[in-house]
Amino acid sequence: MIGVVQLIRGLVMAALLMGAAGTLVEATGIVGREAAKAHQRGGIKFKWLNQQLVGGGK
């Protein structure tokens, strides 16, 4: 009986891990496509990004 419970637990854990891995792969693809679009539009200005991250510095 314990073996059956452990088998089911293992299958559930495997399914969760596969789902998480699939989500990460999908998210990576989305981020890659958005990065390509941003690159085609000229990217971002790092001066602006730095000001947003660390403050205006004025």
DRENPAKE-478373 format. One record per residue: residue in three letters; x, y, z of N, C-alpha, C, O in turn. Coordinates in Angstrom, 1 decimal. Example, Ala and Ser with C-alpha at 12.3 -4.5 7.8 and 13.67 -1.06 7.14 Angstrom:
BEGIN
<voke><residu>ala</residu><n_u>13.2</n_u><n_v>-5.7</n_v><n_w>7.8</n_w><ca_u>12.3</ca_u><ca_v>-4.5</ca_v><ca_w>7.8</ca_w><c_u>13.2</c_u><c_v>-3.3</c_v><c_w>7.8</c_w><o_u>14.2</o_u><o_v>-3.3</o_v><o_w>8.5</o_w></voke>
<voke><residu>ser</residu><n_u>12.8</n_u><n_v>-2.2</n_v><n_w>7.1</n_w><ca_u>13.7</ca_u><ca_v>-1.1</ca_v><ca_w>7.1</ca_w><c_u>12.9</c_u><c_v>0.0</c_v><c_w>7.9</c_w><o_u>13.4</o_u><o_v>1.1</o_v><o_w>8.0</o_w></voke>
***
This chain:
BEGIN
<voke><residu>met</residu><n_u>0.8</n_u><n_v>-1.2</n_v><n_w>0.0</n_w><ca_u>0.0</ca_u><ca_v>0.0</ca_v><ca_w>0.0</ca_w><c_u>0.9</c_u><c_v>1.3</c_v><c_w>0.0</c_w><o_u>0.6</o_u><o_v>2.2</o_v><o_w>-0.7</o_w></voke>
<voke><residu>ile</residu><n_u>1.9</n_u><n_v>1.2</n_v><n_w>0.8</n_w><ca_u>2.8</ca_u><ca_v>2.4</ca_v><ca_w>0.9</ca_w><c_u>3.5</c_u><c_v>2.6</c_v><c_w>-0.5</c_w><o_u>3.7</o_u><o_v>3.8</o_v><o_w>-0.9</o_w></voke>
<voke><residu>gly</residu><n_u>3.8</n_u><n_v>1.5</n_v><n_w>-1.2</n_w><ca_u>4.4</ca_u><ca_v>1.6</ca_v><ca_w>-2.5</ca_w><c_u>3.5</c_u><c_v>2.3</c_v><c_w>-3.5</c_w><o_u>4.0</o_u><o_v>3.1</o_v><o_w>-4.3</o_w></voke>
<voke><residu>val</residu><n_u>2.2</n_u><n_v>2.1</n_v><n_w>-3.4</n_w><ca_u>1.2</ca_u><ca_v>2.7</ca_v><ca_w>-4.3</ca_w><c_u>1.2</c_u><c_v>4.2</c_v><c_w>-4.0</c_w><o_u>1.1</o_u><o_v>5.0</o_v><o_w>-5.0</o_w></voke>
<voke><residu>val</residu><n_u>1.2</n_u><n_v>4.5</n_v><n_w>-2.8</n_w><ca_u>1.1</ca_u><ca_v>5.9</ca_v><ca_w>-2.4</ca_w><c_u>2.3</c_u><c_v>6.7</c_v><c_w>-2.9</c_w><o_u>2.3</o_u><o_v>7.8</o_v><o_w>-3.4</o_w></voke>
<voke><residu>gln</residu><n_u>3.5</n_u><n_v>6.1</n_v><n_w>-2.7</n_w><ca_u>4.7</ca_u><ca_v>6.7</ca_v><ca_w>-3.2</ca_w><c_u>4.8</c_u><c_v>6.8</c_v><c_w>-4.7</c_w><o_u>5.3</o_u><o_v>7.8</o_v><o_w>-5.2</o_w></voke>
<voke><residu>leu</residu><n_u>4.2</n_u><n_v>5.8</n_v><n_w>-5.4</n_w><ca_u>4.1</ca_u><ca_v>5.9</ca_v><ca_w>-6.9</ca_w><c_u>3.3</c_u><c_v>7.1</c_v><c_w>-7.3</c_w><o_u>3.6</o_u><o_v>7.8</o_v><o_w>-8.2</o_w></voke>
<voke><residu>ile</residu><n_u>2.1</n_u><n_v>7.2</n_v><n_w>-6.7</n_w><ca_u>1.2</ca_u><ca_v>8.3</ca_v><ca_w>-7.0</ca_w><c_u>1.8</c_u><c_v>9.6</c_v><c_w>-6.7</c_w><o_u>1.8</o_u><o_v>10.6</o_v><o_w>-7.4</o_w></voke>
<voke><residu>arg</residu><n_u>2.5</n_u><n_v>9.7</n_v><n_w>-5.5</n_w><ca_u>3.2</ca_u><ca_v>10.9</ca_v><ca_w>-5.1</ca_w><c_u>4.3</c_u><c_v>11.3</c_v><c_w>-6.1</c_w><o_u>4.4</o_u><o_v>12.5</o_v><o_w>-6.5</o_w></voke>
<voke><residu>gly</residu><n_u>5.0</n_u><n_v>10.3</n_v><n_w>-6.6</n_w><ca_u>6.1</ca_u><ca_v>10.5</ca_v><ca_w>-7.6</ca_w><c_u>5.5</c_u><c_v>11.0</c_v><c_w>-8.9</c_w><o_u>6.0</o_u><o_v>11.9</o_v><o_w>-9.5</o_w></voke>
<voke><residu>leu</residu><n_u>4.4</n_u><n_v>10.4</n_v><n_w>-9.3</n_w><ca_u>3.7</ca_u><ca_v>10.8</ca_v><ca_w>-10.6</ca_w><c_u>3.2</c_u><c_v>12.3</c_v><c_w>-10.5</c_w><o_u>3.4</o_u><o_v>13.1</o_v><o_w>-11.4</o_w></voke>
<voke><residu>val</residu><n_u>2.6</n_u><n_v>12.6</n_v><n_w>-9.3</n_w><ca_u>2.2</ca_u><ca_v>14.0</ca_v><ca_w>-9.1</ca_w><c_u>3.3</c_u><c_v>15.0</c_v><c_w>-9.1</c_w><o_u>3.3</o_u><o_v>16.0</o_v><o_w>-9.8</o_w></voke>
<voke><residu>met</residu><n_u>4.4</n_u><n_v>14.6</n_v><n_w>-8.5</n_w><ca_u>5.6</ca_u><ca_v>15.5</ca_v><ca_w>-8.4</ca_w><c_u>6.2</c_u><c_v>15.7</c_v><c_w>-9.8</c_w><o_u>6.6</o_u><o_v>16.8</o_v><o_w>-10.2</o_w></voke>
<voke><residu>ala</residu><n_u>6.2</n_u><n_v>14.6</n_v><n_w>-10.6</n_w><ca_u>6.8</ca_u><ca_v>14.6</ca_v><ca_w>-11.9</ca_w><c_u>5.9</c_u><c_v>15.5</c_v><c_w>-12.8</c_w><o_u>6.4</o_u><o_v>16.3</o_v><o_w>-13.6</o_w></voke>
<voke><residu>ala</residu><n_u>4.6</n_u><n_v>15.4</n_v><n_w>-12.7</n_w><ca_u>3.7</ca_u><ca_v>16.3</ca_v><ca_w>-13.4</ca_w><c_u>3.9</c_u><c_v>17.7</c_v><c_w>-13.1</c_w><o_u>3.8</o_u><o_v>18.6</o_v><o_w>-14.0</o_w></voke>
<voke><residu>leu</residu><n_u>4.0</n_u><n_v>18.0</n_v><n_w>-11.8</n_w><ca_u>4.2</ca_u><ca_v>19.4</ca_v><ca_w>-11.4</ca_w><c_u>5.5</c_u><c_v>20.0</c_v><c_w>-11.9</c_w><o_u>5.6</o_u><o_v>21.1</o_v><o_w>-12.4</o_w></voke>
<voke><residu>leu</residu><n_u>6.6</n_u><n_v>19.2</n_v><n_w>-11.9</n_w><ca_u>7.9</ca_u><ca_v>19.6</ca_v><ca_w>-12.4</ca_w><c_u>7.8</c_u><c_v>19.8</c_v><c_w>-13.9</c_w><o_u>8.4</o_u><o_v>20.8</o_v><o_w>-14.4</o_w></voke>
<voke><residu>met</residu><n_u>7.1</n_u><n_v>18.9</n_v><n_w>-14.6</n_w><ca_u>7.0</ca_u><ca_v>19.1</ca_v><ca_w>-16.1</ca_w><c_u>6.2</c_u><c_v>20.3</c_v><c_w>-16.4</c_w><o_u>6.5</o_u><o_v>21.0</o_v><o_w>-17.4</o_w></voke>
<voke><residu>gly</residu><n_u>5.2</n_u><n_v>20.6</n_v><n_w>-15.6</n_w><ca_u>4.4</ca_u><ca_v>21.8</ca_v><ca_w>-15.8</ca_w><c_u>5.2</c_u><c_v>23.1</c_v><c_w>-15.6</c_w><o_u>5.1</o_u><o_v>24.0</o_v><o_w>-16.3</o_w></voke>
<voke><residu>ala</residu><n_u>6.0</n_u><n_v>23.1</n_v><n_w>-14.5</n_w><ca_u>6.8</ca_u><ca_v>24.2</ca_v><ca_w>-14.2</ca_w><c_u>7.9</c_u><c_v>24.4</c_v><c_w>-15.3</c_w><o_u>8.1</o_u><o_v>25.5</o_v><o_w>-15.7</o_w></voke>
<voke><residu>ala</residu><n_u>8.5</n_u><n_v>23.3</n_v><n_w>-15.8</n_w><ca_u>9.5</ca_u><ca_v>23.4</ca_v><ca_w>-16.8</ca_w><c_u>8.8</c_u><c_v>24.0</c_v><c_w>-18.1</c_w><o_u>9.4</o_u><o_v>24.8</o_v><o_w>-18.8</o_w></voke>
<voke><residu>gly</residu><n_u>7.6</n_u><n_v>23.5</n_v><n_w>-18.4</n_w><ca_u>6.9</ca_u><ca_v>24.0</ca_v><ca_w>-19.6</ca_w><c_u>6.6</c_u><c_v>25.5</c_v><c_w>-19.5</c_w><o_u>6.8</o_u><o_v>26.2</o_v><o_w>-20.5</o_w></voke>
<voke><residu>thr</residu><n_u>6.2</n_u><n_v>25.9</n_v><n_w>-18.3</n_w><ca_u>6.0</ca_u><ca_v>27.3</ca_v><ca_w>-18.1</ca_w><c_u>7.2</c_u><c_v>28.2</c_v><c_w>-18.3</c_w><o_u>7.2</o_u><o_v>29.2</o_v><o_w>-18.9</o_w></voke>
<voke><residu>leu</residu><n_u>8.3</n_u><n_v>27.7</n_v><n_w>-17.8</n_w><ca_u>9.6</ca_u><ca_v>28.4</ca_v><ca_w>-17.9</ca_w><c_u>10.0</c_u><c_v>28.5</c_v><c_w>-19.4</c_w><o_u>10.5</o_u><o_v>29.6</o_v><o_w>-19.8</o_w></voke>
<voke><residu>val</residu><n_u>9.8</n_u><n_v>27.4</n_v><n_w>-20.1</n_w><ca_u>10.2</ca_u><ca_v>27.4</ca_v><ca_w>-21.5</ca_w><c_u>9.3</c_u><c_v>28.4</c_v><c_w>-22.3</c_w><o_u>9.8</o_u><o_v>29.2</o_v><o_w>-23.1</o_w></voke>
<voke><residu>glu</residu><n_u>8.0</n_u><n_v>28.4</n_v><n_w>-22.0</n_w><ca_u>7.1</ca_u><ca_v>29.4</ca_v><ca_w>-22.6</ca_w><c_u>7.5</c_u><c_v>30.8</c_v><c_w>-22.3</c_w><o_u>7.5</o_u><o_v>31.7</o_v><o_w>-23.2</o_w></voke>
<voke><residu>ala</residu><n_u>7.7</n_u><n_v>31.1</n_v><n_w>-21.0</n_w><ca_u>8.1</ca_u><ca_v>32.4</ca_v><ca_w>-20.6</ca_w><c_u>9.4</c_u><c_v>32.9</c_v><c_w>-21.3</c_w><o_u>9.5</o_u><o_v>34.0</o_v><o_w>-21.7</o_w></voke>
<voke><residu>thr</residu><n_u>10.4</n_u><n_v>32.0</n_v><n_w>-21.4</n_w><ca_u>11.6</ca_u><ca_v>32.3</ca_v><ca_w>-22.1</ca_w><c_u>11.4</c_u><c_v>32.7</c_v><c_w>-23.5</c_w><o_u>12.0</o_u><o_v>33.7</o_v><o_w>-24.0</o_w></voke>
<voke><residu>gly</residu><n_u>10.5</n_u><n_v>32.0</n_v><n_w>-24.2</n_w><ca_u>10.2</ca_u><ca_v>32.3</ca_v><ca_w>-25.6</ca_w><c_u>9.5</c_u><c_v>33.6</c_v><c_w>-25.7</c_w><o_u>9.8</o_u><o_v>34.4</o_v><o_w>-26.6</o_w></voke>
<voke><residu>ile</residu><n_u>8.6</n_u><n_v>33.9</n_v><n_w>-24.8</n_w><ca_u>7.9</ca_u><ca_v>35.2</ca_v><ca_w>-24.8</ca_w><c_u>8.9</c_u><c_v>36.4</c_v><c_w>-24.6</c_w><o_u>8.9</o_u><o_v>37.4</o_v><o_w>-25.3</o_w></voke>
<voke><residu>val</residu><n_u>9.8</n_u><n_v>36.2</n_v><n_w>-23.6</n_w><ca_u>10.8</ca_u><ca_v>37.2</ca_v><ca_w>-23.3</ca_w><c_u>11.7</c_u><c_v>37.4</c_v><c_w>-24.5</c_w><o_u>12.1</o_u><o_v>38.5</o_v><o_w>-24.9</o_w></voke>
<voke><residu>gly</residu><n_u>12.1</n_u><n_v>36.3</n_v><n_w>-25.2</n_w><ca_u>12.9</ca_u><ca_v>36.4</ca_v><ca_w>-26.3</ca_w><c_u>12.3</c_u><c_v>37.1</c_v><c_w>-27.5</c_w><o_u>12.9</o_u><o_v>38.0</o_v><o_w>-28.1</o_w></voke>
<voke><residu>arg</residu><n_u>11.0</n_u><n_v>36.9</n_v><n_w>-27.7</n_w><ca_u>10.3</ca_u><ca_v>37.6</ca_v><ca_w>-28.8</ca_w><c_u>10.2</c_u><c_v>39.1</c_v><c_w>-28.5</c_w><o_u>10.4</o_u><o_v>39.9</o_v><o_w>-29.4</o_w></voke>
<voke><residu>glu</residu><n_u>9.9</n_u><n_v>39.4</n_v><n_w>-27.2</n_w><ca_u>9.8</ca_u><ca_v>40.8</ca_v><ca_w>-26.9</ca_w><c_u>11.2</c_u><c_v>41.5</c_v><c_w>-27.0</c_w><o_u>11.2</o_u><o_v>42.7</o_v><o_w>-27.3</o_w></voke>
<voke><residu>ala</residu><n_u>12.2</n_u><n_v>40.8</n_v><n_w>-26.6</n_w><ca_u>13.6</ca_u><ca_v>41.4</ca_v><ca_w>-26.7</ca_w><c_u>13.9</c_u><c_v>41.7</c_v><c_w>-28.2</c_w><o_u>14.5</o_u><o_v>42.7</o_v><o_w>-28.5</o_w></voke>
<voke><residu>ala</residu><n_u>13.5</n_u><n_v>40.7</n_v><n_w>-29.1</n_w><ca_u>13.8</ca_u><ca_v>40.9</ca_v><ca_w>-30.5</ca_w><c_u>13.0</c_u><c_v>42.2</c_v><c_w>-31.0</c_w><o_u>13.5</o_u><o_v>42.9</o_v><o_w>-31.8</o_w></voke>
<voke><residu>lys</residu><n_u>11.8</n_u><n_v>42.3</n_v><n_w>-30.6</n_w><ca_u>11.0</ca_u><ca_v>43.5</ca_v><ca_w>-31.0</ca_w><c_u>11.6</c_u><c_v>44.8</c_v><c_w>-30.5</c_w><o_u>11.7</o_u><o_v>45.7</o_v><o_w>-31.2</o_w></voke>
<voke><residu>ala</residu><n_u>12.0</n_u><n_v>44.8</n_v><n_w>-29.2</n_w><ca_u>12.7</ca_u><ca_v>45.9</ca_v><ca_w>-28.7</ca_w><c_u>14.0</c_u><c_v>46.3</c_v><c_w>-29.4</c_w><o_u>14.3</o_u><o_v>47.5</o_v><o_w>-29.7</o_w></voke>
<voke><residu>his</residu><n_u>14.7</n_u><n_v>45.3</n_v><n_w>-29.8</n_w><ca_u>15.9</ca_u><ca_v>45.5</ca_v><ca_w>-30.5</ca_w><c_u>15.6</c_u><c_v>46.1</c_v><c_w>-31.9</c_w><o_u>16.4</o_u><o_v>47.0</o_v><o_w>-32.3</o_w></voke>
<voke><residu>gln</residu><n_u>14.6</n_u><n_v>45.6</n_v><n_w>-32.5</n_w><ca_u>14.2</ca_u><ca_v>46.2</ca_v><ca_w>-33.9</ca_w><c_u>13.8</c_u><c_v>47.6</c_v><c_w>-33.7</c_w><o_u>14.0</o_u><o_v>48.4</o_v><o_w>-34.7</o_w></voke>
<voke><residu>arg</residu><n_u>13.2</n_u><n_v>48.0</n_v><n_w>-32.6</n_w><ca_u>12.7</ca_u><ca_v>49.4</ca_v><ca_w>-32.4</ca_w><c_u>13.8</c_u><c_v>50.3</c_v><c_w>-31.9</c_w><o_u>13.6</o_u><o_v>51.5</o_v><o_w>-31.8</o_w></voke>
<voke><residu>gly</residu><n_u>15.0</n_u><n_v>49.7</n_v><n_w>-31.6</n_w><ca_u>16.1</ca_u><ca_v>50.5</ca_v><ca_w>-31.2</ca_w><c_u>16.4</c_u><c_v>50.3</c_v><c_w>-29.7</c_w><o_u>17.3</o_u><o_v>51.1</o_v><o_w>-29.2</o_w></voke>
<voke><residu>gly</residu><n_u>15.8</n_u><n_v>49.4</n_v><n_w>-29.1</n_w><ca_u>16.2</ca_u><ca_v>49.0</ca_v><ca_w>-27.7</ca_w><c_u>15.7</c_u><c_v>50.1</c_v><c_w>-26.7</c_w><o_u>14.8</o_u><o_v>50.9</o_v><o_w>-27.0</o_w></voke>
<voke><residu>ile</residu><n_u>16.4</n_u><n_v>50.2</n_v><n_w>-25.6</n_w><ca_u>16.1</ca_u><ca_v>51.2</ca_v><ca_w>-24.6</ca_w><c_u>17.3</c_u><c_v>52.0</c_v><c_w>-24.3</c_w><o_u>18.5</o_u><o_v>51.6</o_v><o_w>-24.6</o_w></voke>
<voke><residu>lys</residu><n_u>17.1</n_u><n_v>53.1</n_v><n_w>-23.8</n_w><ca_u>18.2</ca_u><ca_v>54.0</ca_v><ca_w>-23.4</ca_w><c_u>18.7</c_u><c_v>53.6</c_v><c_w>-22.0</c_w><o_u>17.9</o_u><o_v>53.7</o_v><o_w>-21.0</o_w></voke>
<voke><residu>phe</residu><n_u>19.9</n_u><n_v>53.2</n_v><n_w>-21.8</n_w><ca_u>20.4</ca_u><ca_v>52.8</ca_v><ca_w>-20.5</ca_w><c_u>20.4</c_u><c_v>53.9</c_v><c_w>-19.5</c_w><o_u>20.3</o_u><o_v>53.7</o_v><o_w>-18.3</o_w></voke>
<voke><residu>lys</residu><n_u>20.6</n_u><n_v>55.1</n_v><n_w>-20.0</n_w><ca_u>20.6</ca_u><ca_v>56.3</ca_v><ca_w>-19.1</ca_w><c_u>19.3</c_u><c_v>56.4</c_v><c_w>-18.4</c_w><o_u>19.2</o_u><o_v>56.5</o_v><o_w>-17.2</o_w></voke>
<voke><residu>trp</residu><n_u>18.2</n_u><n_v>56.2</n_v><n_w>-19.2</n_w><ca_u>16.8</ca_u><ca_v>56.3</ca_v><ca_w>-18.6</ca_w><c_u>16.6</c_u><c_v>55.1</c_v><c_w>-17.7</c_w><o_u>16.1</o_u><o_v>55.3</o_v><o_w>-16.6</o_w></voke>
<voke><residu>leu</residu><n_u>17.1</n_u><n_v>53.9</n_v><n_w>-18.1</n_w><ca_u>16.9</ca_u><ca_v>52.7</ca_v><ca_w>-17.2</ca_w><c_u>17.6</c_u><c_v>52.9</c_v><c_w>-15.9</c_w><o_u>17.1</o_u><o_v>52.6</o_v><o_w>-14.8</o_w></voke>
<voke><residu>asn</residu><n_u>18.9</n_u><n_v>53.4</n_v><n_w>-15.9</n_w><ca_u>19.6</ca_u><ca_v>53.6</ca_v><ca_w>-14.7</ca_w><c_u>18.9</c_u><c_v>54.6</c_v><c_w>-13.8</c_w><o_u>18.9</o_u><o_v>54.4</o_v><o_w>-12.6</o_w></voke>
<voke><residu>gln</residu><n_u>18.4</n_u><n_v>55.7</n_v><n_w>-14.4</n_w><ca_u>17.7</ca_u><ca_v>56.6</ca_v><ca_w>-13.6</ca_w><c_u>16.4</c_u><c_v>56.0</c_v><c_w>-12.9</c_w><o_u>16.1</o_u><o_v>56.4</o_v><o_w>-11.7</o_w></voke>
<voke><residu>gln</residu><n_u>15.8</n_u><n_v>55.1</n_v><n_w>-13.6</n_w><ca_u>14.6</ca_u><ca_v>54.5</ca_v><ca_w>-13.0</ca_w><c_u>15.0</c_u><c_v>53.5</c_v><c_w>-11.9</c_w><o_u>14.3</o_u><o_v>53.4</o_v><o_w>-10.9</o_w></voke>
<voke><residu>leu</residu><n_u>16.1</n_u><n_v>52.9</n_v><n_w>-12.0</n_w><ca_u>16.6</ca_u><ca_v>51.9</ca_v><ca_w>-11.0</ca_w><c_u>17.2</c_u><c_v>52.5</c_v><c_w>-9.8</c_w><o_u>16.9</o_u><o_v>52.1</o_v><o_w>-8.7</o_w></voke>
<voke><residu>val</residu><n_u>18.0</n_u><n_v>53.6</n_v><n_w>-10.0</n_w><ca_u>18.8</ca_u><ca_v>54.1</ca_v><ca_w>-8.8</ca_w><c_u>18.3</c_u><c_v>55.5</c_v><c_w>-8.5</c_w><o_u>18.9</o_u><o_v>56.1</o_v><o_w>-7.5</o_w></voke>
<voke><residu>gly</residu><n_u>17.4</n_u><n_v>56.1</n_v><n_w>-9.2</n_w><ca_u>17.0</ca_u><ca_v>57.4</ca_v><ca_w>-8.9</ca_w><c_u>17.5</c_u><c_v>58.4</c_v><c_w>-9.9</c_w><o_u>18.3</o_u><o_v>58.1</o_v><o_w>-10.7</o_w></voke>
<voke><residu>gly</residu><n_u>16.9</n_u><n_v>59.6</n_v><n_w>-9.8</n_w><ca_u>17.2</ca_u><ca_v>60.7</ca_v><ca_w>-10.8</ca_w><c_u>18.6</c_u><c_v>61.1</c_v><c_w>-10.8</c_w><o_u>19.2</o_u><o_v>61.3</o_v><o_w>-11.9</o_w></voke>
<voke><residu>gly</residu><n_u>19.3</n_u><n_v>61.3</n_v><n_w>-9.6</n_w><ca_u>20.6</ca_u><ca_v>61.7</ca_v><ca_w>-9.6</ca_w><c_u>20.8</c_u><c_v>63.1</c_v><c_w>-10.1</c_w><o_u>21.9</o_u><o_v>63.5</o_v><o_w>-10.5</o_w></voke>
<voke><residu>lys</residu><n_u>19.8</n_u><n_v>63.9</n_v><n_w>-10.0</n_w><ca_u>19.9</ca_u><ca_v>65.3</ca_v><ca_w>-10.5</ca_w><c_u>20.2</c_u><c_v>66.3</c_v><c_w>-9.4</c_w><o_u>20.3</o_u><o_v>67.5</o_v><o_w>-9.6</o_w></voke>
***
